[in-house]
Amino acid sequence: MKALFLNGPPRVGKDTARMAVIEMIRDRYRDGAFIPVGISFAKELKERAHAVYNLFGEDGSPLPFDHYESCKDKPHSDFFGISPRQAYIAVSEKLFKPLHGIEIFGRFAVKRMTAEIEAYRNAALDREQSSGELVFIFSDCGFNPELEPVIDLVGKANCALTRIYWQGKSERTFAGDSRSYVYNDRIASYEITNYENDQRVLLNELQGILDEILVPEQPSIAVHNLPEILQRHQQWLIDPNSGCRADLHGADLRGLHLEGVNLKRANLRGANLEGASLKFSTLNAVDLQDARLKQADLTGANLFGAYLHGADLRDANLAQADASRADFSKANLSHADLTHADLYETNLDGVLIDGAKLDGVKGLKRITLKSSGMMMGVP
């Protein structure tokens, strides 16, 4: 179980971020390894405020928490001339918190989370399937104390706080709101900016955060006999009966000098190659799914037909690399250098490529940025 808290002033893009995160998780983890669940600290507050003001639906329940969402900042007769937001703040700060403590809405959230967990586990048992890990996404975090009960339930290592800032013509502030930016030194924290005219930056940074919190740093497998593995792999490439295919999945190869190495058809799935030098290496048909290649140097490498689905290639150097017919689907190529790379018939579905250098790229007509629905043409 994990929890992601989204924090920022009204209209900064928290709901957009929540929906994007849910879509990203569903799209990337179709096997059900992670199950996104949208949740709100304010749900209990708003529905209980509706009850205080005698605002009930036909079924006798308080009006839904989002009933006044489109007019929450305007005076409303249902709240005797004040805005719904003003009513919610008053009920929170003058009734619930003085009576039940400043963390009360975190305690309400924990009750709902516990119910969601139990319902999901029971449903998984009924289907006789293994259950995935639930990821709770809060889009209305605004008070540090309400985080504490959730952190205690989920565990501090499984929580992340993301503060969202706004860059645009109009300001986005907490003026008139009782919430504020939240800082909590118990959990991992991130800061991202939502640019009014380019939402791709927000989506890109959210994906990077998900890559860190949903695929946490696992203890990499230390490799003590790499020269022998490489030698036996060369033998296998010549005669499968005399050698052995290199199996380096999950291996810790960070920062190694592997210039010119031949790892054709090797298994490097999930390997950590951050900062490694693979200049002019032979990597065609290699399995690099979910590998960590951040800041790796792949200048002139042969990646023909390589499988890099979901790989992290942020800030990697792929200048002059032959990546034709490779599969980079859902990989992160943000700020990578692809100068004069060959991407003929390369699969780039759902790739993140903001800030990448694409000068002189060969064989590429357009890139579909699935998360933002935008396309980037390349001459």
Contacts in CASP RR format, 6 or more apart in sequence:
PFRMAT RR
TARGET T0000
AUTHOR 0000-0000-0000
METHOD contacts of the structure
MODEL  1
MKALFLNGPPRVGKDTARMAVIEMIRDRYRDGAFIPVGISFAKELKERAH
AVYNLFGEDGSPLPFDHYESCKDKPHSDFFGISPRQAYIAVSEKLFKPLH
GIEIFGRFAVKRMTAEIEAYRNAALDREQSSGELVFIFSDCGFNPELEPV
IDLVGKANCALTRIYWQGKSERTFAGDSRSYVYNDRIASYEITNYENDQR
VLLNELQGILDEILVPEQPSIAVHNLPEILQRHQQWLIDPNSGCRADLHG
ADLRGLHLEGVNLKRANLRGANLEGASLKFSTLNAVDLQDARLKQADLTG
ANLFGAYLHGADLRDANLAQADASRADFSKANLSHADLTHADLYETNLDG
VLIDGAKLDGVKGLKRITLKSSGMMMGVP
1 117 0 8 1.000
1 133 0 8 1.000
1 134 0 8 1.000
1 135 0 8 1.000
1 136 0 8 1.000
1 153 0 8 1.000
1 154 0 8 1.000
1 158 0 8 1.000
2 34 0 8 1.000
2 133 0 8 1.000
2 134 0 8 1.000
2 135 0 8 1.000
2 136 0 8 1.000
2 154 0 8 1.000
2 158 0 8 1.000
2 159 0 8 1.000
2 160 0 8 1.000
2 213 0 8 1.000
2 214 0 8 1.000
3 135 0 8 1.000
3 136 0 8 1.000
3 137 0 8 1.000
3 138 0 8 1.000
3 150 0 8 1.000
3 151 0 8 1.000
3 154 0 8 1.000
3 158 0 8 1.000
3 159 0 8 1.000
3 160 0 8 1.000
4 21 0 8 1.000
4 135 0 8 1.000
4 136 0 8 1.000
4 137 0 8 1.000
4 138 0 8 1.000
4 159 0 8 1.000
4 160 0 8 1.000
4 162 0 8 1.000
4 209 0 8 1.000
4 213 0 8 1.000
5 138 0 8 1.000
5 141 0 8 1.000
5 147 0 8 1.000
5 150 0 8 1.000
5 159 0 8 1.000
5 160 0 8 1.000
5 161 0 8 1.000
5 162 0 8 1.000
5 182 0 8 1.000
6 14 0 8 1.000
6 17 0 8 1.000
6 18 0 8 1.000
6 137 0 8 1.000
6 138 0 8 1.000
6 139 0 8 1.000
6 140 0 8 1.000
6 141 0 8 1.000
6 162 0 8 1.000
6 164 0 8 1.000
7 14 0 8 1.000
7 141 0 8 1.000
7 142 0 8 1.000
7 161 0 8 1.000
7 162 0 8 1.000
7 163 0 8 1.000
7 164 0 8 1.000
7 181 0 8 1.000
7 182 0 8 1.000
8 14 0 8 1.000
8 141 0 8 1.000
8 142 0 8 1.000
8 163 0 8 1.000
8 164 0 8 1.000
8 165 0 8 1.000
8 172 0 8 1.000
8 174 0 8 1.000
8 179 0 8 1.000
8 181 0 8 1.000
9 166 0 8 1.000
9 172 0 8 1.000
9 173 0 8 1.000
9 174 0 8 1.000
9 177 0 8 1.000
9 179 0 8 1.000
10 73 0 8 1.000
10 172 0 8 1.000
10 174 0 8 1.000
10 177 0 8 1.000
11 166 0 8 1.000
11 172 0 8 1.000
12 164 0 8 1.000
12 165 0 8 1.000
12 166 0 8 1.000
12 172 0 8 1.000
12 194 0 8 1.000
13 164 0 8 1.000
13 166 0 8 1.000
13 194 0 8 1.000
13 202 0 8 1.000
14 139 0 8 1.000
14 140 0 8 1.000
14 164 0 8 1.000
15 139 0 8 1.000
16 194 0 8 1.000
16 199 0 8 1.000
16 202 0 8 1.000
17 139 0 8 1.000
17 162 0 8 1.000
17 164 0 8 1.000
17 194 0 8 1.000
17 202 0 8 1.000
17 206 0 8 1.000
18 38 0 8 1.000
18 137 0 8 1.000
18 139 0 8 1.000
20 202 0 8 1.000
20 203 0 8 1.000
20 206 0 8 1.000
20 371 0 8 1.000
21 36 0 8 1.000
21 137 0 8 1.000
21 206 0 8 1.000
21 210 0 8 1.000
22 36 0 8 1.000
22 38 0 8 1.000
22 137 0 8 1.000
23 371 0 8 1.000
24 206 0 8 1.000
24 207 0 8 1.000
24 210 0 8 1.000
24 371 0 8 1.000
25 34 0 8 1.000
25 35 0 8 1.000
25 36 0 8 1.000
25 135 0 8 1.000
25 210 0 8 1.000
25 214 0 8 1.000
26 36 0 8 1.000
27 330 0 8 1.000
27 370 0 8 1.000
28 210 0 8 1.000
28 310 0 8 1.000
28 330 0 8 1.000
29 214 0 8 1.000
32 132 0 8 1.000
33 132 0 8 1.000
33 133 0 8 1.000
34 132 0 8 1.000
34 133 0 8 1.000
34 134 0 8 1.000
34 135 0 8 1.000
34 214 0 8 1.000
35 120 0 8 1.000
35 132 0 8 1.000
35 133 0 8 1.000
35 134 0 8 1.000
35 135 0 8 1.000
36 135 0 8 1.000
36 137 0 8 1.000
37 116 0 8 1.000
37 134 0 8 1.000
37 135 0 8 1.000
37 136 0 8 1.000
37 137 0 8 1.000
38 136 0 8 1.000
38 137 0 8 1.000
38 138 0 8 1.000
38 139 0 8 1.000
39 109 0 8 1.000
39 112 0 8 1.000
39 113 0 8 1.000
39 116 0 8 1.000
39 136 0 8 1.000
39 137 0 8 1.000
39 138 0 8 1.000
40 65 0 8 1.000
40 109 0 8 1.000
40 138 0 8 1.000
40 139 0 8 1.000
40 140 0 8 1.000
41 105 0 8 1.000
41 106 0 8 1.000
41 108 0 8 1.000
41 109 0 8 1.000
41 138 0 8 1.000
41 140 0 8 1.000
41 141 0 8 1.000
41 142 0 8 1.000
41 143 0 8 1.000
41 146 0 8 1.000
42 65 0 8 1.000
42 88 0 8 1.000
42 105 0 8 1.000
42 140 0 8 1.000
43 65 0 8 1.000
43 108 0 8 1.000
43 112 0 8 1.000
44 65 0 8 1.000
44 105 0 8 1.000
44 108 0 8 1.000
44 109 0 8 1.000
44 112 0 8 1.000
45 65 0 8 1.000
45 88 0 8 1.000
45 91 0 8 1.000
45 92 0 8 1.000
45 96 0 8 1.000
45 105 0 8 1.000
46 65 0 8 1.000
46 66 0 8 1.000
46 68 0 8 1.000
46 84 0 8 1.000
46 88 0 8 1.000
47 61 0 8 1.000
47 62 0 8 1.000
47 63 0 8 1.000
47 64 0 8 1.000
47 65 0 8 1.000
48 62 0 8 1.000
48 91 0 8 1.000
48 96 0 8 1.000
49 87 0 8 1.000
49 88 0 8 1.000
49 91 0 8 1.000
50 56 0 8 1.000
50 62 0 8 1.000
50 63 0 8 1.000
50 65 0 8 1.000
50 67 0 8 1.000
51 62 0 8 1.000
52 91 0 8 1.000
52 95 0 8 1.000
53 78 0 8 1.000
53 79 0 8 1.000
53 80 0 8 1.000
53 87 0 8 1.000
55 62 0 8 1.000
55 63 0 8 1.000
55 67 0 8 1.000
55 78 0 8 1.000
56 62 0 8 1.000
56 63 0 8 1.000
57 63 0 8 1.000
68 76 0 8 1.000
68 78 0 8 1.000
68 84 0 8 1.000
71 83 0 8 1.000
71 84 0 8 1.000
72 83 0 8 1.000
72 84 0 8 1.000
72 85 0 8 1.000
72 88 0 8 1.000
73 83 0 8 1.000
73 84 0 8 1.000
73 85 0 8 1.000
74 83 0 8 1.000
75 81 0 8 1.000
75 82 0 8 1.000
75 83 0 8 1.000
76 82 0 8 1.000
76 83 0 8 1.000
76 84 0 8 1.000
78 84 0 8 1.000
79 86 0 8 1.000
79 87 0 8 1.000
85 176 0 8 1.000
85 177 0 8 1.000
89 177 0 8 1.000
89 178 0 8 1.000
92 105 0 8 1.000
92 178 0 8 1.000
93 178 0 8 1.000
96 104 0 8 1.000
96 105 0 8 1.000
97 104 0 8 1.000
100 107 0 8 1.000
101 145 0 8 1.000
102 143 0 8 1.000
102 145 0 8 1.000
102 146 0 8 1.000
103 145 0 8 1.000
103 146 0 8 1.000
103 148 0 8 1.000
103 149 0 8 1.000
104 146 0 8 1.000
105 143 0 8 1.000
105 146 0 8 1.000
106 145 0 8 1.000
106 146 0 8 1.000
106 147 0 8 1.000
106 148 0 8 1.000
106 149 0 8 1.000
106 150 0 8 1.000
107 149 0 8 1.000
109 138 0 8 1.000
109 146 0 8 1.000
109 149 0 8 1.000
109 150 0 8 1.000
110 149 0 8 1.000
110 150 0 8 1.000
110 153 0 8 1.000
113 136 0 8 1.000
113 150 0 8 1.000
113 153 0 8 1.000
114 153 0 8 1.000
116 134 0 8 1.000
116 136 0 8 1.000
117 134 0 8 1.000
120 131 0 8 1.000
120 134 0 8 1.000
121 131 0 8 1.000
124 130 0 8 1.000
124 131 0 8 1.000
124 132 0 8 1.000
135 214 0 8 1.000
136 150 0 8 1.000
136 154 0 8 1.000
138 150 0 8 1.000
141 147 0 8 1.000
141 161 0 8 1.000
141 182 0 8 1.000
142 179 0 8 1.000
142 180 0 8 1.000
142 181 0 8 1.000
142 182 0 8 1.000
143 179 0 8 1.000
143 180 0 8 1.000
143 182 0 8 1.000
144 182 0 8 1.000
144 183 0 8 1.000
144 184 0 8 1.000
147 159 0 8 1.000
147 161 0 8 1.000
147 182 0 8 1.000
147 184 0 8 1.000
147 187 0 8 1.000
150 159 0 8 1.000
151 159 0 8 1.000
151 184 0 8 1.000
151 186 0 8 1.000
151 187 0 8 1.000
156 186 0 8 1.000
156 187 0 8 1.000
157 216 0 8 1.000
158 213 0 8 1.000
159 186 0 8 1.000
159 187 0 8 1.000
159 188 0 8 1.000
160 187 0 8 1.000
160 188 0 8 1.000
160 189 0 8 1.000
160 190 0 8 1.000
160 209 0 8 1.000
160 212 0 8 1.000
160 213 0 8 1.000
161 182 0 8 1.000
161 184 0 8 1.000
161 187 0 8 1.000
161 188 0 8 1.000
161 189 0 8 1.000
161 190 0 8 1.000
162 189 0 8 1.000
162 190 0 8 1.000
162 191 0 8 1.000
162 192 0 8 1.000
162 206 0 8 1.000
162 209 0 8 1.000
163 181 0 8 1.000
163 182 0 8 1.000
163 189 0 8 1.000
163 190 0 8 1.000
163 191 0 8 1.000
163 192 0 8 1.000
164 192 0 8 1.000
164 193 0 8 1.000
164 194 0 8 1.000
164 202 0 8 1.000
165 191 0 8 1.000
165 192 0 8 1.000
165 193 0 8 1.000
165 194 0 8 1.000
166 172 0 8 1.000
166 193 0 8 1.000
166 194 0 8 1.000
166 196 0 8 1.000
167 193 0 8 1.000
167 194 0 8 1.000
167 195 0 8 1.000
167 196 0 8 1.000
168 195 0 8 1.000
168 196 0 8 1.000
168 197 0 8 1.000
169 196 0 8 1.000
170 196 0 8 1.000
174 180 0 8 1.000
174 181 0 8 1.000
183 189 0 8 1.000
188 212 0 8 1.000
188 213 0 8 1.000
190 205 0 8 1.000
190 209 0 8 1.000
192 201 0 8 1.000
192 202 0 8 1.000
192 205 0 8 1.000
192 206 0 8 1.000
192 209 0 8 1.000
193 201 0 8 1.000
193 202 0 8 1.000
193 205 0 8 1.000
194 201 0 8 1.000
194 202 0 8 1.000
195 201 0 8 1.000
195 202 0 8 1.000
199 372 0 8 1.000
200 354 0 8 1.000
200 369 0 8 1.000
200 371 0 8 1.000
200 372 0 8 1.000
200 374 0 8 1.000
201 354 0 8 1.000
203 352 0 8 1.000
203 371 0 8 1.000
203 372 0 8 1.000
204 334 0 8 1.000
204 352 0 8 1.000
204 354 0 8 1.000
204 371 0 8 1.000
207 332 0 8 1.000
207 352 0 8 1.000
207 371 0 8 1.000
208 332 0 8 1.000
208 352 0 8 1.000
211 312 0 8 1.000
211 332 0 8 1.000
215 290 0 8 1.000
218 250 0 8 1.000
220 250 0 8 1.000
220 251 0 8 1.000
220 252 0 8 1.000
220 254 0 8 1.000
220 271 0 8 1.000
220 272 0 8 1.000
221 249 0 8 1.000
221 250 0 8 1.000
221 251 0 8 1.000
221 252 0 8 1.000
222 251 0 8 1.000
222 252 0 8 1.000
223 229 0 8 1.000
223 248 0 8 1.000
223 251 0 8 1.000
223 252 0 8 1.000
223 253 0 8 1.000
226 253 0 8 1.000
226 256 0 8 1.000
229 246 0 8 1.000
229 247 0 8 1.000
229 248 0 8 1.000
230 246 0 8 1.000
230 261 0 8 1.000
230 262 0 8 1.000
230 263 0 8 1.000
232 243 0 8 1.000
232 244 0 8 1.000
232 246 0 8 1.000
233 243 0 8 1.000
233 244 0 8 1.000
233 245 0 8 1.000
233 246 0 8 1.000
233 262 0 8 1.000
233 263 0 8 1.000
233 266 0 8 1.000
234 262 0 8 1.000
235 242 0 8 1.000
235 243 0 8 1.000
235 244 0 8 1.000
236 242 0 8 1.000
236 243 0 8 1.000
236 244 0 8 1.000
236 245 0 8 1.000
236 246 0 8 1.000
237 262 0 8 1.000
237 264 0 8 1.000
237 265 0 8 1.000
245 265 0 8 1.000
245 266 0 8 1.000
245 267 0 8 1.000
246 263 0 8 1.000
246 266 0 8 1.000
246 267 0 8 1.000
246 268 0 8 1.000
247 266 0 8 1.000
247 267 0 8 1.000
248 263 0 8 1.000
248 266 0 8 1.000
248 267 0 8 1.000
248 268 0 8 1.000
248 271 0 8 1.000
249 267 0 8 1.000
249 268 0 8 1.000
249 269 0 8 1.000
249 270 0 8 1.000
249 271 0 8 1.000
249 287 0 8 1.000
250 268 0 8 1.000
250 269 0 8 1.000
250 270 0 8 1.000
250 271 0 8 1.000
250 272 0 8 1.000
251 268 0 8 1.000
251 271 0 8 1.000
251 272 0 8 1.000
252 271 0 8 1.000
252 272 0 8 1.000
253 271 0 8 1.000
253 272 0 8 1.000
253 273 0 8 1.000
253 276 0 8 1.000
254 272 0 8 1.000
254 273 0 8 1.000
254 274 0 8 1.000
254 275 0 8 1.000
254 276 0 8 1.000
255 273 0 8 1.000
255 274 0 8 1.000
255 275 0 8 1.000
255 276 0 8 1.000
255 277 0 8 1.000
256 273 0 8 1.000
256 276 0 8 1.000
256 277 0 8 1.000
257 276 0 8 1.000
257 277 0 8 1.000
258 276 0 8 1.000
258 277 0 8 1.000
258 278 0 8 1.000
258 281 0 8 1.000
259 277 0 8 1.000
259 278 0 8 1.000
259 279 0 8 1.000
259 280 0 8 1.000
259 281 0 8 1.000
260 278 0 8 1.000
260 279 0 8 1.000
260 280 0 8 1.000
260 281 0 8 1.000
260 282 0 8 1.000
261 278 0 8 1.000
261 281 0 8 1.000
261 282 0 8 1.000
262 281 0 8 1.000
262 282 0 8 1.000
263 281 0 8 1.000
263 282 0 8 1.000
263 283 0 8 1.000
263 286 0 8 1.000
264 282 0 8 1.000
264 283 0 8 1.000
264 284 0 8 1.000
264 285 0 8 1.000
264 286 0 8 1.000
265 284 0 8 1.000
265 285 0 8 1.000
265 286 0 8 1.000
265 287 0 8 1.000
266 283 0 8 1.000
266 286 0 8 1.000
266 287 0 8 1.000
267 286 0 8 1.000
267 287 0 8 1.000
268 286 0 8 1.000
268 287 0 8 1.000
268 288 0 8 1.000
268 291 0 8 1.000
269 287 0 8 1.000
269 288 0 8 1.000
269 289 0 8 1.000
269 290 0 8 1.000
269 291 0 8 1.000
270 288 0 8 1.000
270 289 0 8 1.000
270 290 0 8 1.000
270 291 0 8 1.000
270 292 0 8 1.000
271 288 0 8 1.000
271 291 0 8 1.000
271 292 0 8 1.000
272 291 0 8 1.000
272 292 0 8 1.000
273 291 0 8 1.000
273 292 0 8 1.000
273 293 0 8 1.000
273 296 0 8 1.000
274 292 0 8 1.000
274 293 0 8 1.000
274 294 0 8 1.000
274 295 0 8 1.000
274 296 0 8 1.000
275 293 0 8 1.000
275 294 0 8 1.000
275 295 0 8 1.000
275 296 0 8 1.000
275 297 0 8 1.000
276 293 0 8 1.000
276 296 0 8 1.000
276 297 0 8 1.000
277 296 0 8 1.000
277 297 0 8 1.000
278 296 0 8 1.000
278 297 0 8 1.000
278 298 0 8 1.000
278 301 0 8 1.000
279 297 0 8 1.000
279 298 0 8 1.000
279 299 0 8 1.000
279 300 0 8 1.000
279 301 0 8 1.000
280 299 0 8 1.000
280 300 0 8 1.000
280 301 0 8 1.000
281 298 0 8 1.000
281 301 0 8 1.000
281 302 0 8 1.000
282 301 0 8 1.000
282 302 0 8 1.000
283 298 0 8 1.000
283 301 0 8 1.000
283 302 0 8 1.000
283 303 0 8 1.000
283 306 0 8 1.000
284 302 0 8 1.000
284 303 0 8 1.000
284 304 0 8 1.000
284 305 0 8 1.000
284 306 0 8 1.000
285 304 0 8 1.000
285 305 0 8 1.000
285 306 0 8 1.000
285 307 0 8 1.000
286 303 0 8 1.000
286 306 0 8 1.000
286 307 0 8 1.000
287 306 0 8 1.000
287 307 0 8 1.000
288 306 0 8 1.000
288 307 0 8 1.000
288 308 0 8 1.000
288 311 0 8 1.000
289 307 0 8 1.000
289 308 0 8 1.000
289 309 0 8 1.000
289 310 0 8 1.000
289 311 0 8 1.000
290 309 0 8 1.000
290 310 0 8 1.000
290 311 0 8 1.000
291 308 0 8 1.000
291 311 0 8 1.000
291 312 0 8 1.000
292 311 0 8 1.000
292 312 0 8 1.000
293 311 0 8 1.000
293 312 0 8 1.000
293 313 0 8 1.000
293 316 0 8 1.000
294 312 0 8 1.000
294 313 0 8 1.000
294 314 0 8 1.000
294 315 0 8 1.000
294 316 0 8 1.000
295 314 0 8 1.000
295 315 0 8 1.000
295 316 0 8 1.000
296 313 0 8 1.000
296 316 0 8 1.000
296 317 0 8 1.000
297 316 0 8 1.000
297 317 0 8 1.000
298 316 0 8 1.000
298 317 0 8 1.000
298 318 0 8 1.000
298 321 0 8 1.000
299 317 0 8 1.000
299 318 0 8 1.000
299 319 0 8 1.000
299 320 0 8 1.000
299 321 0 8 1.000
300 318 0 8 1.000
300 319 0 8 1.000
300 320 0 8 1.000
300 321 0 8 1.000
300 322 0 8 1.000
301 318 0 8 1.000
301 321 0 8 1.000
301 322 0 8 1.000
302 321 0 8 1.000
302 322 0 8 1.000
303 318 0 8 1.000
303 321 0 8 1.000
303 322 0 8 1.000
303 323 0 8 1.000
303 326 0 8 1.000
304 322 0 8 1.000
304 323 0 8 1.000
304 324 0 8 1.000
304 325 0 8 1.000
304 326 0 8 1.000
305 323 0 8 1.000
305 324 0 8 1.000
305 325 0 8 1.000
305 326 0 8 1.000
305 327 0 8 1.000
306 323 0 8 1.000
306 326 0 8 1.000
306 327 0 8 1.000
307 326 0 8 1.000
307 327 0 8 1.000
308 326 0 8 1.000
308 327 0 8 1.000
308 328 0 8 1.000
308 331 0 8 1.000
309 327 0 8 1.000
309 328 0 8 1.000
309 329 0 8 1.000
309 330 0 8 1.000
309 331 0 8 1.000
310 328 0 8 1.000
310 329 0 8 1.000
310 330 0 8 1.000
310 331 0 8 1.000
310 332 0 8 1.000
311 328 0 8 1.000
311 331 0 8 1.000
311 332 0 8 1.000
312 331 0 8 1.000
312 332 0 8 1.000
313 328 0 8 1.000
313 331 0 8 1.000
313 332 0 8 1.000
313 333 0 8 1.000
313 336 0 8 1.000
314 332 0 8 1.000
314 333 0 8 1.000
314 334 0 8 1.000
314 335 0 8 1.000
314 336 0 8 1.000
315 334 0 8 1.000
315 335 0 8 1.000
315 336 0 8 1.000
316 333 0 8 1.000
316 336 0 8 1.000
316 337 0 8 1.000
317 336 0 8 1.000
317 337 0 8 1.000
318 336 0 8 1.000
318 337 0 8 1.000
318 338 0 8 1.000
318 341 0 8 1.000
319 337 0 8 1.000
319 338 0 8 1.000
319 339 0 8 1.000
319 340 0 8 1.000
319 341 0 8 1.000
319 357 0 8 1.000
320 339 0 8 1.000
320 340 0 8 1.000
320 341 0 8 1.000
321 338 0 8 1.000
321 341 0 8 1.000
321 342 0 8 1.000
322 341 0 8 1.000
322 342 0 8 1.000
323 341 0 8 1.000
323 342 0 8 1.000
323 343 0 8 1.000
323 346 0 8 1.000
324 342 0 8 1.000
324 343 0 8 1.000
324 344 0 8 1.000
324 345 0 8 1.000
324 346 0 8 1.000
324 363 0 8 1.000
325 344 0 8 1.000
325 345 0 8 1.000
325 346 0 8 1.000
326 343 0 8 1.000
326 346 0 8 1.000
326 347 0 8 1.000
327 346 0 8 1.000
327 347 0 8 1.000
328 346 0 8 1.000
328 347 0 8 1.000
328 348 0 8 1.000
328 351 0 8 1.000
329 347 0 8 1.000
329 348 0 8 1.000
329 349 0 8 1.000
329 350 0 8 1.000
329 351 0 8 1.000
330 349 0 8 1.000
330 350 0 8 1.000
330 351 0 8 1.000
331 351 0 8 1.000
331 352 0 8 1.000
332 351 0 8 1.000
332 352 0 8 1.000
333 351 0 8 1.000
333 352 0 8 1.000
333 353 0 8 1.000
333 356 0 8 1.000
334 352 0 8 1.000
334 353 0 8 1.000
334 354 0 8 1.000
334 355 0 8 1.000
334 356 0 8 1.000
335 354 0 8 1.000
335 355 0 8 1.000
335 356 0 8 1.000
336 353 0 8 1.000
336 356 0 8 1.000
336 357 0 8 1.000
337 356 0 8 1.000
337 357 0 8 1.000
338 356 0 8 1.000
338 357 0 8 1.000
338 358 0 8 1.000
338 361 0 8 1.000
339 357 0 8 1.000
339 358 0 8 1.000
339 359 0 8 1.000
339 360 0 8 1.000
339 361 0 8 1.000
340 359 0 8 1.000
340 360 0 8 1.000
340 361 0 8 1.000
340 362 0 8 1.000
341 361 0 8 1.000
341 362 0 8 1.000
342 361 0 8 1.000
342 362 0 8 1.000
342 363 0 8 1.000
343 361 0 8 1.000
343 362 0 8 1.000
343 363 0 8 1.000
343 364 0 8 1.000
344 362 0 8 1.000
344 363 0 8 1.000
344 364 0 8 1.000
345 363 0 8 1.000
346 364 0 8 1.000
348 364 0 8 1.000
348 367 0 8 1.000
348 368 0 8 1.000
349 368 0 8 1.000
349 370 0 8 1.000
350 368 0 8 1.000
350 369 0 8 1.000
350 370 0 8 1.000
350 371 0 8 1.000
351 367 0 8 1.000
351 369 0 8 1.000
351 370 0 8 1.000
352 369 0 8 1.000
352 371 0 8 1.000
353 367 0 8 1.000
353 369 0 8 1.000
353 376 0 8 1.000
358 364 0 8 1.000
358 378 0 8 1.000
360 379 0 8 1.000
361 378 0 8 1.000
364 378 0 8 1.000
365 377 0 8 1.000
365 378 0 8 1.000
366 375 0 8 1.000
366 376 0 8 1.000
366 377 0 8 1.000
366 378 0 8 1.000
367 375 0 8 1.000
367 376 0 8 1.000
367 377 0 8 1.000
367 378 0 8 1.000
368 375 0 8 1.000
369 375 0 8 1.000
369 376 0 8 1.000
END
